[in-house]
């Protein structure tokens, strides 16, 4: 069986981390810190990975994690804290990025604290 395509290593983005290396969600990022050349490189890597055949395990897991995280945020905004907690639990379990996992865990803790 041929190897599944994988995107290249994630390139560091200053906007994605704060001074303490904590994850910064997209809606809170300072867009002035975005590097257009770096974004172009990443888009090229993603296109190459997608053109190489069916999505690989890591691409699928990342997509599923993103869906659960987004669902958790939406449910929390709607006041459906139990459902949001469950969705965030799934997202945390699928997250390979320690900083993103900590961000999701803090969001989940805020659901139970308030």
Residue, then its C-alpha position, 0 to 999 in steps of 0.5 A: x500500500x502506498x504511503x498516505x500524503x502528509x502535509x509538511x511540518x507545521x511552520x511556526x507562526x508568531x501570532x499563534x502563540x503568546x509570550x508564554x507560548x500559550x495557543x492563541x485562537x484565530x479570532x484573537x490573533x494579531x493579523x499584523x504578525x501574519x507572514x504572507x510568505x509563510x502562509x503561501x508556503x503552508x498553502x502550497x504544502x497543503x495543496x501538495x498533500x491533498x493532490x497526492x491522494x486520499x487524506x492521511x490519518x493525520x489530516x483526518x484527525x486534525x479535521x475531526x479535532x477542529x470540528x469538535x473544537x468548533x462545536x464546543x465553542x458554539x455550544x458554549x456560546x449557546x449556553x449548552x455547557x454539558x454538550x460543549x464539555x463533551x465536544x471539548x473533551x473529544x477535541x482535547x483527546x484528538x489534539x496533537x498540539x500541547x498548547x492547543x490542548x491546554x487552550x481547550x482544557x482551559x475553555x472546558x474548565x471555564x464551563x464548569x467554573x461559571 
